[in-house]
Each structure stands twice: as C-alpha cells, then as structure tokens.
Amino acid sequence: MQHLKYILLFFLPLFVIMVFIGYLYISAHSEEERTYYFPQIDVYMKVYKPIFRDYGYVTFSKDSIFSFSENSDFIRIYKSEISMVNFIFNPLDNKKIYVIDRWNNTKINQVNFDIKKIDKKDTTFFEQELIAGLKTQILKSQYFEIFIEGYLQSVFYVDYNISVNPLRAKPISSDYIMLP
C-alpha cells in the first residue's frame, strides 16, 4: 500500500505537467483565420492572426479560395492599445480599397487591388454632420465601409441600404490551423 502511495505521488504531478505541456504545444502551434464575404461589393476578406506575433493580416480577394502570400493583397496590422482600421469601398469600382489608419499601425502590400491610405476628413468619402452638438464625420451613402476593432477581433460593416448600422460581420468560415 505504501508503494502505491509513492507511485501516485510521483505519477500524478508528472501526468499534470505532461497535460500542461501538451496544452501549451497545441496553443502555440495553432493560428486563427476567419473569412468573410461582402456581397454588396463582391469581395472576400480573410483575417489572419498568427500566434505569438505582434501583428496580423487582412487579405482581400475576388475569389472565395485564396491564401495568404507575398503575392496577395494584404494589410499588415500591428497590435497596439487602440487598433481600429477602416476600409472604404466604392461598390461601382470595387478594385480600389481606401484605408483609414489613424494610428499609423498598418503596412500595405498591393497586387490586384489599388490600396490607398486616406484621412477620415476626406470630403470625397465623408460629410460632416452635427450629432448631439458635435461635428461628426459620416460616410457618404454611396460608399461601403468595413472596420476592424480590437486587434482583428471584431469585424463590422456599414451599409446604408440597411436601416441599422453598423452591423457585426459573420464569418463564412472560422478555422484554427495546426502548424507542423
């Protein structure tokens, strides 16, 4: 009986440590990836967040099957205390993407889309309205806006053809990819 007690005292902590190491290994070797489709502009968007990195990616494509590479359109978004990035589209010319990055924590890679940084005060896209006594920049109704908050956690969109705005985007796929 005494031997069984010593064996349990030795193997139980060993088992707990092995389970903990297994959990850390699986957590460290998985990445989060979500794909969204916006029919208003006929564009697919993939949010890709590598584990243990201080940045993530947003990629765009006209095709539902696309992967992240240096030969794709992407915006690298660096993690910061306040990270909200807006993407503006003209539905009539959806090959152009306009990026609003107030904190300058993005890097753009252009391949198929024409991607430009703009300011929230650009009168081409925004008009000023007085809301509750404050001058507020409101997106003009002919444009479509996607914005990402909380370091790639929440994706929203503004569509003036729908009465309630902004709306939380729902991914068409959400994958956790295991790395070798």
Secondary structure by P-SEA (a helix, b strand, c coil): caaaaaaaacaaaaaaaaaaaaaaaaaaabbbbbbbbbccccbbbbbbbbcccccccccccccccccccccbbbbbbccccbbbbbbbbccccccbbbbbbccccbbbbbcccbbbbbcccccccbbbbbccccccccccccbbbbbbcccccbbbbbbcccccccbbbbbccccccccc
